Amino acid sequence: MWLAIVLAGVGCYLLKLAGLSLPARVLTHPLVERVADLIPVALLAALVAVQTWSSADALALDARTAGLAFALVALVLRAPFLVVVVGAAVVAALLRLLGLP
């Protein structure tokens, strides 16, 4: 296990070093800038999807899905971020309190 942790740490360091070693002309290319701006959004969306709809080895549609639906509607209506987060948590908690999965 410790070997995996050390190898992951070294890999992260080398990846960071590779990014710092790139010439400035590569980093200022418009395509690279566009992709670099979109990667965090894609990673966050993937994390949300996995945490919302995965349950062991099966697809789960439960109170988390309802909370995410509330958050989506609140975002479309341009609600403040705190309202989106707290509202989604309240919706999911109320559904679980009512005994829904």
N, CA, C and O of each residue as an XYZ file, in Angstrom:
404
protein
N       0.811     -1.180      0.000
C       0.000      0.000      0.000
C       0.867      1.260      0.000
O       0.587      2.207     -0.735
N       1.919      1.272      0.825
C       2.783      2.439      0.879
C       3.480      2.670     -0.446
O       3.736      3.810     -0.831
N       3.786      1.589     -1.141
C       4.415      1.730     -2.449
C       3.487      2.456     -3.414
O       3.937      3.304     -4.185
N       2.211      2.135     -3.378
C       1.238      2.804     -4.249
C       1.129      4.284     -3.904
O       1.013      5.120     -4.800
N       1.164      4.614     -2.624
C       1.068      6.013     -2.202
C       2.300      6.786     -2.665
O       2.184      7.901     -3.175
N       3.462      6.198     -2.489
C       4.697      6.866     -2.912
C       4.724      7.023     -4.423
O       5.099      8.082     -4.925
N       4.332      5.988     -5.154
C       4.312      6.087     -6.618
C       3.303      7.128     -7.097
O       3.572      7.848     -8.059
N       2.168      7.216     -6.453
C       1.182      8.232     -6.821
C       1.732      9.627     -6.551
O       1.545     10.533     -7.363
N       2.401      9.809     -5.430
C       3.004     11.107     -5.108
C       4.077     11.506     -6.111
O       4.127     12.653     -6.554
N       4.937     10.552     -6.467
C       5.975     10.826     -7.461
C       5.349     11.131     -8.824
O       5.802     12.026     -9.536
N       4.310     10.382     -9.175
C       3.626     10.635    -10.443
C       3.002     12.019    -10.487
O       3.086     12.707    -11.505
N       2.377     12.433     -9.391
C       1.789     13.783     -9.330
C       2.868     14.850     -9.445
O       2.688     15.851    -10.139
N       3.985     14.634     -8.764
C       5.079     15.598     -8.838
C       5.608     15.705    -10.267
O       5.827     16.807    -10.770
N       5.813     14.566    -10.916
C       6.337     14.583    -12.290
C       5.344     15.225    -13.263
O       5.749     15.918    -14.197
N       4.062     14.998    -13.049
C       3.047     15.623    -13.905
C       3.067     17.142    -13.727
O       2.975     17.884    -14.705
N       3.187     17.601    -12.488
C       3.267     19.035    -12.217
C       4.535     19.616    -12.826
O       4.506     20.703    -13.402
N       5.636     18.904    -12.703
C       6.908     19.353    -13.274
C       6.825     19.433    -14.790
O       7.370     20.355    -15.396
N       6.148     18.475    -15.401
C       5.995     18.500    -16.860
C       5.199     19.729    -17.288
O       5.524     20.353    -18.298
N       4.162     20.082    -16.536
C       3.380     21.262    -16.863
C       4.188     22.538    -16.726
O       4.040     23.457    -17.531
N       5.038     22.603    -15.718
C       5.874     23.790    -15.514
C       7.004     23.874    -16.535
O       7.550     24.953    -16.766
N       7.354     22.755    -17.140
C       8.463     22.719    -18.087
C       8.050     23.073    -19.507
O       8.906     23.229    -20.377
N       6.763     23.201    -19.752
C       6.307     23.541    -21.099
C       6.696     24.963    -21.456
O       6.659     25.852    -20.606
N       7.071     25.185    -22.713
C       7.391     26.555    -23.132
C       6.146     27.447    -23.099
O       5.026     26.958    -23.253
N       6.339     28.730    -22.902
C       5.223     29.680    -22.807
C       4.405     29.715    -24.087
O       3.193     29.925    -24.033
N       5.038     29.515    -25.236
C       4.296     29.561    -26.510
C       3.260     28.442    -26.602
O       2.229     28.601    -27.256
N       3.530     27.317    -25.951
C       2.559     26.219    -25.946
C       1.371     26.581    -25.060
O       0.222     26.324    -25.420
N       1.642     27.165    -23.921
C       0.583     27.488    -22.964
C      -0.294     28.645    -23.409
O      -1.440     28.751    -22.971
N       0.217     29.508    -24.266
C      -0.575     30.652    -24.724
C      -1.347     30.358    -26.000
O      -2.047     31.230    -26.515
N      -1.231     29.155    -26.510
C      -1.992     28.781    -27.707
C      -3.483     28.776    -27.350
O      -3.855     28.240    -26.306
N      -4.347     29.364    -28.198
C      -5.781     29.470    -27.861
C      -6.453     28.124    -27.576
O      -7.287     28.033    -26.676
N      -6.105     27.092    -28.324
C      -6.717     25.785    -28.106
C      -6.333     25.228    -26.733
O      -7.179     24.675    -26.030
N      -5.081     25.371    -26.357
C      -4.615     24.890    -25.062
C      -5.311     25.661    -23.933
O      -5.707     25.068    -22.929
N      -5.458     26.965    -24.097
C      -6.149     27.763    -23.076
C      -7.609     27.346    -22.933
O      -8.125     27.262    -21.818
N      -8.279     27.082    -24.061
C      -9.690     26.670    -24.025
C      -9.846     25.319    -23.333
O     -10.731     25.137    -22.498
N      -8.979     24.380    -23.688
C      -9.044     23.047    -23.083
C      -8.720     23.124    -21.591
O      -9.373     22.467    -20.781
N      -7.722     23.916    -21.228
C      -7.346     24.046    -19.815
C      -8.482     24.664    -18.996
O      -8.640     24.341    -17.819
N      -9.265     25.540    -19.605
C     -10.414     26.128    -18.896
C     -11.547     25.127    -18.715
O     -12.298     25.220    -17.744
N     -11.684     24.172    -19.631
C     -12.809     23.242    -19.587
C     -12.528     21.968    -18.795
O     -13.468     21.302    -18.363
N     -11.286     21.621    -18.599
C     -10.956     20.375    -17.895
C     -11.505     20.353    -16.463
O     -12.093     19.342    -16.078
N     -11.350     21.404    -15.654
C     -11.923     21.342    -14.297
C     -13.441     21.176    -14.301
O     -13.991     20.489    -13.439
N     -14.113     21.790    -15.249
C     -15.575     21.656    -15.332
C     -15.946     20.210    -15.639
O     -16.863     19.661    -15.028
N     -15.245     19.594    -16.574
C     -15.530     18.203    -16.938
C     -15.241     17.258    -15.771
O     -16.013     16.335    -15.513
N     -14.142     17.486    -15.072
C     -13.808     16.630    -13.927
C     -14.830     16.780    -12.806
O     -15.217     15.789    -12.187
N     -15.272     18.009    -12.538
C     -16.274     18.217    -11.503
C     -17.604     17.576    -11.892
O     -18.274     16.982    -11.046
N     -17.991     17.689    -13.157
C     -19.232     17.067    -13.617
C     -19.158     15.546    -13.490
O     -20.133     14.909    -13.092
N     -18.015     14.969    -13.824
C     -17.849     13.523    -13.696
C     -17.919     13.097    -12.227
O     -18.520     12.072    -11.906
N     -17.313     13.874    -11.343
C     -17.361     13.561     -9.917
C     -18.788     13.633     -9.384
O     -19.215     12.769     -8.618
N     -19.522     14.663     -9.790
C     -20.916     14.787     -9.359
C     -21.736     13.607     -9.858
O     -22.539     13.050     -9.109
N     -21.544     13.220    -11.113
C     -22.304     12.099    -11.680
C     -22.011     10.800    -10.940
O     -22.930     10.050    -10.611
N     -20.753     10.536    -10.682
C     -20.388      9.295     -9.987
C     -20.940      9.285     -8.567
O     -21.467      8.270     -8.113
N     -20.821     10.413     -7.860
C     -21.290     10.461     -6.480
C     -22.818     10.457     -6.388
O     -23.374     10.036     -5.375
N     -23.492     10.921     -7.430
C     -24.947     10.991     -7.393
C     -25.598      9.678     -7.788
O     -26.555      9.245     -7.148
N     -25.099      9.048     -8.820
C     -25.814      7.896     -9.371
C     -25.138      6.555     -9.188
O     -25.571      5.575     -9.793
N     -24.094      6.469     -8.380
C     -23.469      5.162     -8.182
C     -23.772      4.645     -6.784
O     -23.778      5.386     -5.801
N     -24.020      3.362     -6.742
C     -24.239      2.687     -5.475
C     -23.667      1.285     -5.624
O     -24.271      0.415     -6.252
N     -22.508      1.085     -5.045
C     -21.769     -0.175     -5.193
C     -21.510     -0.429     -6.667
O     -20.685      0.252     -7.277
N     -22.197     -1.389     -7.241
C     -21.958     -1.705     -8.652
C     -23.202     -1.486     -9.503
O     -23.312     -2.046    -10.594
N     -24.133     -0.681     -9.018
C     -25.388     -0.476     -9.748
C     -25.706      1.015     -9.858
O     -25.160      1.841     -9.126
N     -26.587      1.329    -10.774
C     -27.076      2.684    -10.950
C     -28.142      2.955     -9.893
O     -29.034      2.134     -9.682
N     -28.051      4.091     -9.238
C     -28.992      4.411     -8.158
C     -29.710      5.717     -8.461
O     -29.076      6.762     -8.608
N     -31.017      5.655     -8.552
C     -31.837      6.858     -8.687
C     -32.597      7.011     -7.380
O     -33.583      6.315     -7.137
N     -32.129      7.928     -6.540
C     -32.711      8.074     -5.210
C     -32.833      9.550     -4.849
O     -32.945     10.403     -5.729
N     -32.811      9.846     -3.558
C     -32.982     11.216     -3.084
C     -31.872     12.136     -3.596
O     -32.091     13.336     -3.760
N     -30.694     11.588     -3.846
C     -29.610     12.408     -4.378
C     -29.964     12.964     -5.742
O     -29.604     14.094     -6.070
N     -30.669     12.171     -6.540
C     -31.090     12.633     -7.862
C     -32.070     13.794     -7.739
O     -31.985     14.761     -8.496
N     -32.993     13.705     -6.796
C     -33.942     14.797     -6.574
C     -33.213     16.051     -6.100
O     -33.550     17.157     -6.524
N     -32.238     15.895     -5.242
C     -31.439     17.040     -4.794
C     -30.690     17.686     -5.943
O     -30.626     18.911     -6.040
N     -30.124     16.864     -6.813
C     -29.425     17.395     -7.976
C     -30.394     18.093     -8.920
O     -30.053     19.122     -9.504
N     -31.587     17.555     -9.077
C     -32.599     18.200     -9.921
C     -32.969     19.575     -9.357
O     -33.103     20.544    -10.104
N     -33.135     19.648     -8.025
C     -33.402     20.942     -7.403
C     -32.264     21.917     -7.682
O     -32.507     23.073     -8.030
N     -31.024     21.456     -7.529
C     -29.869     22.319     -7.765
C     -29.834     22.817     -9.206
O     -29.513     23.978     -9.458
N     -30.160     21.947    -10.141
C     -30.174     22.344    -11.550
C     -31.216     23.432    -11.800
O     -30.935     24.429    -12.465
N     -32.405     23.236    -11.268
C     -33.464     24.241    -11.438
C     -33.059     25.555    -10.772
O     -33.259     26.630    -11.339
N     -32.494     25.468     -9.578
C     -32.075     26.678     -8.873
C     -30.979     27.415     -9.643
O     -30.969     28.645     -9.683
N     -30.067     26.674    -10.246
C     -29.013     27.314    -11.037
C     -29.576     27.982    -12.285
O     -29.153     29.078    -12.654
N     -30.528     27.322    -12.932
C     -31.150     27.922    -14.117
C     -31.870     29.217    -13.743
O     -31.882     30.177    -14.513
N     -32.470     29.232    -12.548
C     -33.171     30.430    -12.070
C     -32.213     31.451    -11.454
O     -32.651     32.473    -10.925
N     -30.913     31.180    -11.519
C     -29.846     32.062    -11.028
C     -29.945     32.344     -9.532
O     -29.749     33.471     -9.078
N     -30.253     31.295     -8.782
C     -30.284     31.412     -7.323
C     -28.852     31.536     -6.801
O     -27.918     31.056     -7.443
N     -28.674     32.166     -5.658
C     -27.329     32.241     -5.053
C     -26.797     30.837     -4.740
O     -27.566     29.908     -4.495
N     -25.490     30.708     -4.753
C     -24.858     29.401     -4.578
C     -25.266     28.744     -3.266
O     -25.509     27.538     -3.228
N     -25.342     29.517     -2.200
C     -25.725     28.957     -0.910
C     -27.141     28.385     -0.952
O     -27.402     27.344     -0.350
N     -28.044     29.045     -1.645
C     -29.413     28.543     -1.794
C     -29.412     27.228     -2.573
O     -30.157     26.305     -2.242
N     -28.584     27.148     -3.596
C     -28.501     25.927     -4.406
C     -28.029     24.757     -3.551
O     -28.644     23.690     -3.567
N     -26.955     24.944     -2.813
C     -26.372     23.854     -2.024
C     -27.292     23.443     -0.873
O     -27.576     22.260     -0.686
N     -27.751     24.426     -0.109
C     -28.603     24.109      1.040
C     -29.941     23.548      0.567
O     -30.455     22.599      1.159
N     -30.505     24.118     -0.482
C     -31.779     23.619     -1.007
C     -31.688     22.186     -1.490
O     -32.584     21.384     -1.225
N     -30.623     21.854     -2.190
C     -30.443     20.480     -2.656
C     -30.307     19.519     -1.487
O     -30.867     18.424     -1.512
N     -29.562     19.926     -0.459
C     -29.401     19.074      0.724
C     -30.731     18.893      1.450
O     -31.039     17.794      1.912
N     -31.519     19.959      1.554
C     -32.813     19.874      2.236
C     -33.766     18.965      1.469
O     -34.462     18.149      2.074
N     -33.805     19.097      0.140
C     -34.680     18.235     -0.668
C     -34.311     16.768     -0.474
O     -35.187     15.932     -0.253
N     -33.022     16.452     -0.556
C     -32.589     15.066     -0.380
C     -32.891     14.566      1.030
O     -33.331     13.430      1.210
N     -32.655     15.418      2.029
C     -32.914     15.007      3.417
C     -34.399     14.778      3.667
O     -34.770     13.817      4.341
N     -35.249     15.641      3.136
C     -36.697     15.472      3.325
C     -37.201     14.191      2.668
O     -38.035     13.481      3.229
N     -36.690     13.907      1.482
C     -37.114     12.665      0.814
C     -36.660     11.439      1.594
O     -37.397     10.457      1.679
N     -35.480     11.481      2.156
C     -35.007     10.339      2.962
C     -35.782     10.252      4.270
O     -36.049      9.158      4.768
N     -36.145     11.408      4.826
C     -36.947     11.418      6.048
C     -38.317     10.796      5.803
O     -38.871     10.139      6.685
N     -38.861     11.002      4.613
C     -40.150     10.414      4.257
C     -40.055      8.933      3.913
O     -41.064      8.276      3.656
N     -38.834      8.421      3.912
C     -38.641      7.003      3.662
C     -38.420      6.641      2.203
O     -38.380      5.462      1.851
N     -38.277      7.635      1.365
C     -37.997      7.335     -0.040
C     -36.523      7.030     -0.184
O     -35.706      7.577      0.556
N     -36.169      6.178     -1.109
C     -34.746      5.769     -1.224
C     -33.842      6.893     -1.633
O     -32.634      6.697     -1.767
